[in-house]
Amino acid sequence: MYRALIRPLLYLLPAETAHHLAFGCLRLLAVIPGALPLMRRLFHGRNELSRVHALGLDFPNPIGLAAGFDKDAIGYEALGAMGFGFVEVGTLTGQPQPGNPTPRLFRLPKDRALVNRMGFNNRGSADAVARLQRPHQTIVGVNIGKTKVVPEDDAIGDYVASARRVGPLADYVVVNVSSPNTPGLRDLQATEKLRPLLSAVREALNEVSPARRVPLLVKIAPDLADEDVDAVADLALDLGLDGIIATNTTIGRGGLASSADEVERCGAGGLSGPPVRERSMEVLQRLRAKVGDRLVLISVGGIETAEQAWERIEAGATLVQVYTAFIYEGPWLPSRLAKGVGELAQQR
């Protein structure tokens, strides 16, 4: 029904408007008494085959929702009830910010892809604290990034402020240095800048959560050169990070089925979906070769089917995330992927 009826109607609206409408409807549904337990029974079922233990947590399945969908931690419990094994909220910044001017989210249907230049639009990490404090069943990761107006010299303090606020409430924390939509952000992926940043965030998490080690991960871009991927892997091991998320969106535009005019109308921004699939797999394989099973690897980028999710797991991912496919396939996607991965695991 989603693909035949709901999606065509949503696609009559601008992409960001459709997102807000669909997400708003989900949140309204979730406040109906008894709706969340019913959704969990409907979407999660009793699939015990795909449970995963990682980062000191018991995931009901390895299929997560990537950061960017629930930017302000306002609907993660409803999304978790919809079948996701975990939900990553954010990106949250140290200060509230409106993001880039609209329009800033575009569809490329021929490629089943999206282009976004949202620019970390969010209410700020302090605003999310009250919602993260609510009792919930969903495993929630919190993705933090740099406020646009904060100069690079002050970036560490900006990240640390967010880490101190959300660390005690997050099941894991992700340092995002890989979005292409905040000027200069990707420069922080250079190891000489990344080392002091990650060290400071780790120290902050230890201070605000002394009784529980909050897992810390870093999210990297697919556009990193291979030697830089290796350097980040070595750094993550050296600092004792808990994992790496690979990968974010790409600034590349190669190999698209969409016309040059269609792509040009989207303008600048990060491209997500199937066009990034091959590179995301390459980065995953490279990371696995460097870190083995010493770090948790979360693979994201172009995953649409259970077979593709399982392929990432076989290549070394402990968990996977989706985003663009959720937009194209609708609410049954996470439970379908989880069930399919469980069946493939049983056949192994």
Summary of the structure (lengths in Angstrom):
residues: 348
radius of gyration: 18.7
end to end distance: 32.6
largest distance: 54.8
contacts: 1240
relative contact order: 0.15
helix: 47%
strand: 17%
